Amino acid sequence: MSSGRVHDASGPAPHRMAIVVLETTQPLDLAVAIQAFGRRPSAFRKIRHERGSPYEIFLCGTTAAVNGSHGLSIGQLHPVDLIASADTVLVPGLDEPATPQDSEVLDAIAKAADRGARLVSLCTGAFVLAQAGVLAGRRVTTHWALADEFRAAYPTAKMMEQELYLDDGQVLSSGGMLAGADLCLYILRQDMGQSYANDVSRLLVSPPYRSGGQTQYTKTVAEPYSGSLAPVIDWMLEHLDQPLSLRTVAEHAHVSTRTMARRFRAETGQPLMAWIATRRVDRVRALLEETDLTITQIAHAAGFGSSESLRRHFIASAGTAPRAYRETFQAQPRPNTDR
């Protein structure tokens, strides 16, 4: 357990938290962190008879971050060197996470890590921790849409893009923007106990607990494919509802199964059957969101053959059952058609 953890944060010495503010810091992530850990508003006293926060927060950054890309004027920031001495360093997400960050900020984060401070990233803030060199060998998550970009840039970190949030000991990270609130509430549970976290969740009007094992609601955005296998891929996409195997695809392309397997992995980075399963799950997502088809009908339309096979693949990919996914993403409540 990291020395940055809080167990007696309500004592005389508040837990010092440095929130890193950069030029493209996301206002929503910043606001969530401030609301979760900063000064308690008067409404909180209606919930809990406490005025102060157990945390002493400092918004730290360079003068370039004062007027960020969103036009949000933050005011005078605390000096960067406070980051190095903080108990917890929290990095909100950024609009341009791949942009190289100020070396002074990165050095301060690295020093805090060396001291054993707790490191927290919200959404794309993980890119900043990675630039600071503190994620090697660590499990981490970020917004699922940027996971491949992160993985390519920082291969020594263990990217887990399906996770809503992750606790890897000294390093904690969350996925997309609103998952940051889940992670903040999780930290409050660890630091202050369930009752305190529940009361802050009431202030935020947010569910007090969503398991970190719940996955992000990802979506595969298929880029136009222009490689030598483009005709084969187009044909497979047109025939997802039919039985597809390595042999049938190879026969369609007039090559051996060994050649097809080798070429497909070389060009796409995936085994052929794994690629097909992903595309079928994508089709299931679309049909769940946009149609009233039953689960059995969707299973056949997506090529899974049975509702049991669909459920197994869908839960493995989406982390939730097809019915629950439909209830979350359909625009209008619909009658139960899953028979």
C-alpha positions as CSV (number, residue, x, y, z in Angstrom):
1,M,0.0,0.0,0.0
2,S,1.4,3.4,-1.0
3,S,2.4,5.9,1.6
4,G,0.1,8.3,-0.2
5,R,-3.0,6.5,1.1
6,V,-5.1,8.3,3.6
7,H,-6.5,6.6,6.7
8,D,-6.5,9.5,9.1
9,A,-7.3,12.3,6.7
10,S,-9.7,13.8,9.2
11,G,-6.8,14.4,11.6
12,P,-5.0,17.7,12.2
13,A,-2.8,17.4,9.1
14,P,-5.0,17.5,5.9
15,H,-3.9,15.2,3.0
16,R,-2.1,17.4,0.4
17,M,-3.4,16.8,-3.1
18,A,-1.8,18.5,-6.1
19,I,-4.2,18.7,-9.1
20,V,-2.1,19.2,-12.2
21,V,-3.6,21.9,-14.6
22,L,-2.2,21.9,-18.1
23,E,-3.0,24.0,-21.2
24,T,-5.7,21.6,-22.6
25,T,-7.0,20.2,-19.3
26,Q,-10.7,19.1,-19.6
27,P,-12.9,21.4,-17.4
28,L,-15.2,18.6,-16.5
29,D,-12.5,16.4,-15.2
30,L,-11.0,19.3,-13.2
31,A,-14.4,20.2,-11.8
32,V,-15.1,16.6,-10.7
33,A,-11.8,16.5,-8.8
34,I,-12.4,19.8,-7.1
35,Q,-15.9,18.9,-6.2
36,A,-14.9,15.5,-4.8
37,F,-11.9,16.6,-2.8
38,G,-12.1,20.4,-2.4
39,R,-13.9,22.7,-0.1
40,R,-17.4,21.5,0.8
41,P,-20.3,23.7,-0.3
42,S,-23.1,24.7,2.0
43,A,-25.3,21.9,0.6
44,F,-22.9,19.3,2.1
45,R,-23.8,20.5,5.6
46,K,-27.3,19.4,4.9
47,I,-26.0,15.9,4.4
48,R,-23.1,15.8,6.9
49,H,-22.3,18.2,9.7
50,E,-18.8,19.0,8.5
51,R,-17.6,22.3,7.0
52,G,-14.1,21.4,5.9
53,S,-12.6,18.9,3.5
54,P,-10.1,16.3,4.7
55,Y,-8.0,17.3,1.7
56,E,-5.9,20.4,1.1
57,I,-5.9,20.8,-2.7
58,F,-3.6,22.8,-4.8
59,L,-4.1,23.6,-8.5
60,C,-0.6,23.4,-9.8
61,G,0.7,24.3,-13.3
62,T,2.6,26.8,-15.4
63,T,1.3,30.2,-16.5
64,A,0.5,28.8,-19.9
65,A,-2.3,26.8,-18.3
66,V,-4.0,29.7,-16.7
67,N,-6.1,30.5,-19.8
68,G,-6.6,27.0,-21.4
69,S,-7.9,26.0,-24.8
70,H,-11.5,26.0,-23.5
71,G,-11.3,29.7,-22.7
72,L,-11.6,28.9,-19.0
73,S,-9.7,31.4,-16.8
74,I,-8.4,29.5,-13.8
75,G,-6.6,32.3,-12.1
76,Q,-3.2,32.1,-10.4
77,L,-1.9,28.5,-10.1
78,H,0.3,27.2,-7.4
79,P,3.9,26.5,-8.4
80,V,4.8,23.2,-10.0
81,D,7.2,22.2,-7.2
82,L,4.3,21.6,-4.9
83,I,3.5,18.6,-7.1
84,A,6.7,16.9,-5.9
85,S,5.8,17.2,-2.2
86,A,2.1,16.3,-2.5
87,D,0.6,13.2,-0.9
88,T,-1.5,12.6,-3.9
89,V,-1.0,13.9,-7.5
90,L,-4.1,14.0,-9.6
91,V,-4.0,14.6,-13.4
92,P,-7.3,15.4,-15.1
93,G,-7.8,14.5,-18.7
94,L,-6.6,16.7,-21.6
95,D,-8.0,17.5,-25.0
96,E,-4.6,16.9,-26.6
97,P,-3.1,14.1,-24.5
98,A,-0.3,13.2,-26.9
99,T,1.2,16.7,-26.9
100,P,4.5,16.7,-25.0
101,Q,4.1,18.4,-21.7
102,D,6.3,20.8,-19.7
103,S,9.4,19.0,-18.5
104,E,9.2,20.8,-15.2
105,V,5.7,19.3,-14.6
106,L,6.8,15.8,-15.6
107,D,9.9,16.0,-13.4
108,A,7.8,17.0,-10.4
109,I,5.4,14.1,-11.0
110,A,8.4,11.7,-11.2
111,K,9.8,13.0,-8.0
112,A,6.4,12.6,-6.3
113,A,6.3,9.0,-7.5
114,D,9.8,8.3,-6.1
115,R,8.6,9.6,-2.7
116,G,5.7,7.1,-2.8
117,A,2.9,9.7,-3.5
118,R,-0.3,8.3,-4.8
119,L,-0.8,9.0,-8.5
120,V,-4.2,9.4,-10.0
121,S,-5.2,10.0,-13.6
122,L,-8.7,10.8,-14.9
123,C,-9.4,9.8,-18.5
124,T,-6.5,10.9,-20.8
125,G,-4.5,12.2,-17.8
126,A,-2.8,8.7,-18.1
127,F,-0.8,10.1,-21.0
128,V,0.8,12.7,-18.7
129,L,1.8,10.0,-16.1
130,A,3.2,8.0,-19.0
131,Q,5.2,10.9,-20.2
132,A,6.6,11.3,-16.6
133,G,7.9,7.7,-16.9
134,V,5.9,6.4,-13.9
135,L,3.7,3.7,-15.6
136,A,6.2,1.1,-16.7
137,G,4.9,-2.3,-15.7
138,R,1.7,-0.7,-14.3
139,R,-1.9,-1.6,-15.2
140,V,-3.6,1.5,-16.3
141,T,-6.8,2.6,-18.2
142,T,-7.8,5.7,-20.2
143,H,-10.5,6.6,-22.6
144,W,-11.1,3.5,-24.7
145,A,-11.0,5.5,-28.0
146,L,-7.4,6.4,-27.4
147,A,-6.2,3.1,-26.0
148,D,-4.4,1.9,-29.1
149,E,-2.6,5.3,-29.4
150,F,-1.6,5.0,-25.8
151,R,-0.4,1.4,-26.2
152,A,1.7,2.2,-29.2
153,A,3.3,5.2,-27.5
154,Y,3.9,3.5,-24.1
155,P,4.3,-0.2,-24.6
156,T,5.8,-0.8,-21.2
157,A,2.5,0.1,-19.5
158,K,-0.3,-2.5,-19.4
159,M,-3.3,-0.8,-21.0
160,M,-6.7,-2.1,-19.8
161,E,-9.1,0.0,-21.9
162,Q,-12.2,-2.0,-20.9
163,E,-12.0,-1.1,-17.3
164,L,-14.1,1.7,-15.8
165,Y,-11.3,2.4,-13.3
166,L,-8.2,0.6,-12.0
167,D,-6.4,0.5,-8.7
168,D,-2.8,-0.7,-9.3
169,G,-1.5,0.2,-5.9
170,Q,0.4,3.5,-6.1
171,V,-1.3,4.3,-9.4
172,L,-5.1,4.7,-9.9
173,S,-6.7,5.6,-13.2
174,S,-10.1,6.0,-14.8
175,G,-11.6,5.7,-18.2
176,G,-13.8,8.2,-20.0
177,M,-14.8,11.5,-18.5
178,L,-17.7,10.5,-16.2
179,A,-15.7,7.4,-14.9
180,G,-13.5,10.0,-13.2
181,A,-16.3,10.5,-10.7
182,D,-16.4,6.8,-10.0
183,L,-12.7,6.8,-9.3
184,C,-12.9,9.8,-7.0
185,L,-15.7,8.2,-5.0
186,Y,-13.6,5.0,-4.8
187,I,-10.7,6.9,-3.4
188,L,-13.0,8.5,-0.9
189,R,-14.2,5.1,0.2
190,Q,-10.6,3.9,0.6
191,D,-9.5,7.1,2.5
192,M,-12.6,8.0,4.5
193,G,-14.8,5.0,4.6
194,Q,-18.1,4.0,2.9
195,S,-20.3,6.4,4.8
196,Y,-18.3,9.5,3.9
197,A,-18.1,8.4,0.2
198,N,-21.9,7.8,0.2
199,D,-22.5,11.4,1.5
200,V,-20.3,12.9,-1.2
201,S,-22.1,10.8,-3.8
202,R,-25.4,12.4,-2.5
203,L,-23.8,15.8,-2.9
204,L,-22.9,14.9,-6.5
205,V,-26.3,13.2,-7.1
206,S,-24.3,10.2,-8.4
207,P,-24.5,6.5,-7.7
208,P,-22.1,5.8,-4.8
209,Y,-20.6,2.7,-6.3
210,R,-19.9,1.2,-9.7
211,S,-17.5,-1.7,-9.7
212,G,-14.1,-1.1,-11.2
213,G,-14.7,-4.4,-13.0
214,Q,-17.5,-2.8,-15.1
215,T,-16.3,-2.2,-18.6
216,Q,-16.3,1.0,-20.5
217,Y,-19.0,1.2,-23.2
218,T,-16.6,0.9,-26.1
219,K,-17.4,1.2,-29.8
220,T,-15.2,0.1,-32.7
221,V,-14.9,2.8,-35.4
222,A,-14.0,0.9,-38.5
223,E,-11.6,2.8,-40.7
224,P,-11.7,2.3,-44.4
225,Y,-9.3,-0.5,-45.3
226,S,-7.1,-0.1,-48.3
227,G,-4.6,-3.0,-47.9
228,S,-4.3,-5.9,-50.3
229,L,-7.0,-7.8,-48.3
230,A,-9.6,-5.0,-48.8
231,P,-11.8,-7.1,-51.2
232,V,-11.7,-10.0,-48.8
233,I,-12.6,-7.8,-45.8
234,D,-15.5,-6.2,-47.7
235,W,-16.8,-9.6,-48.6
236,M,-16.6,-10.8,-45.0
237,L,-18.5,-7.7,-43.8
238,E,-21.2,-8.4,-46.3
239,H,-21.5,-12.0,-45.2
240,L,-21.2,-11.7,-41.4
241,D,-24.6,-13.4,-41.0
242,Q,-23.2,-16.5,-42.7
243,P,-20.9,-19.2,-41.4
244,L,-17.3,-17.9,-41.8
245,S,-14.2,-19.9,-41.0
246,L,-10.6,-19.6,-41.9
247,R,-11.1,-22.2,-44.6
248,T,-14.2,-20.5,-46.2
249,V,-12.4,-17.2,-46.3
250,A,-9.2,-18.7,-47.7
251,E,-11.2,-20.5,-50.4
252,H,-12.9,-17.2,-51.3
253,A,-9.5,-15.6,-51.7
254,H,-8.1,-18.6,-53.5
255,V,-5.2,-19.1,-51.1
256,S,-4.3,-21.7,-48.6
257,T,-5.5,-21.4,-45.0
258,R,-1.9,-21.0,-43.8
259,T,-1.3,-18.1,-46.3
260,M,-4.6,-16.4,-45.3
261,A,-3.9,-16.7,-41.6
262,R,-0.4,-15.2,-42.0
263,R,-1.4,-12.4,-44.4
264,F,-4.4,-11.4,-42.3
265,R,-2.5,-11.1,-39.1
266,A,0.3,-9.3,-40.8
267,E,-2.0,-6.7,-42.4
268,T,-4.6,-6.2,-39.6
269,G,-2.6,-7.2,-36.4
270,Q,-5.4,-9.7,-35.4
271,P,-6.1,-13.3,-36.0
272,L,-8.9,-13.7,-38.6
273,M,-11.4,-15.3,-36.4
274,A,-10.9,-12.8,-33.6
275,W,-11.5,-10.0,-36.2
276,I,-14.7,-11.6,-37.3
277,A,-16.0,-12.0,-33.7
278,T,-15.3,-8.3,-33.1
279,R,-17.1,-7.2,-36.2
280,R,-20.1,-9.4,-35.2
281,V,-20.2,-7.9,-31.8
282,D,-20.2,-4.4,-33.4
283,R,-23.2,-5.5,-35.5
284,V,-25.0,-6.7,-32.4
285,R,-24.4,-3.4,-30.7
286,A,-25.9,-1.5,-33.6
287,L,-29.0,-3.8,-33.8
288,L,-29.6,-3.6,-30.1
289,E,-29.5,0.2,-30.3
290,E,-31.4,0.7,-33.5
291,T,-33.9,-2.1,-33.9
292,D,-36.7,-4.1,-32.1
293,L,-35.3,-7.4,-33.2
294,T,-35.3,-10.2,-30.6
295,I,-32.0,-11.4,-29.2
296,T,-32.4,-14.6,-31.2
297,Q,-33.0,-12.7,-34.4
298,I,-30.0,-10.5,-33.8
299,A,-27.9,-13.6,-33.1
300,H,-28.7,-14.9,-36.6
301,A,-28.3,-11.5,-38.3
302,A,-24.8,-11.1,-36.8
303,G,-23.7,-14.7,-37.6
304,F,-23.6,-16.0,-34.0
305,G,-26.1,-18.7,-34.8
306,S,-27.7,-18.8,-31.3
307,S,-28.6,-16.4,-28.6
308,E,-26.3,-18.4,-26.2
309,S,-23.3,-17.8,-28.4
310,L,-24.2,-14.1,-28.8
311,R,-24.5,-13.6,-25.1
312,R,-21.2,-15.3,-24.4
313,H,-19.3,-13.2,-26.9
314,F,-21.1,-10.0,-26.1
315,I,-20.6,-10.2,-22.4
316,A,-16.9,-11.0,-22.9
317,S,-16.6,-7.8,-25.1
318,A,-19.0,-5.4,-23.5
319,G,-19.0,-6.6,-19.9
320,T,-22.7,-6.5,-19.8
321,A,-25.6,-8.6,-21.0
322,P,-27.3,-7.7,-24.4
323,R,-30.6,-6.9,-22.6
324,A,-28.9,-4.5,-20.2
325,Y,-27.0,-2.9,-23.0
326,R,-30.2,-2.3,-25.0
327,E,-31.9,-0.8,-22.0
328,T,-29.0,1.6,-21.6
329,F,-28.6,2.7,-25.2
330,Q,-32.0,2.7,-26.9
331,A,-33.5,6.1,-27.2
332,Q,-37.0,5.1,-26.1
333,P,-38.0,2.4,-23.6
334,R,-39.3,-0.6,-25.6
335,P,-41.4,-3.6,-24.7
336,N,-39.6,-6.7,-23.7
337,T,-39.0,-8.7,-26.9
338,D,-36.4,-11.1,-25.7
339,R,-38.2,-14.4,-25.8
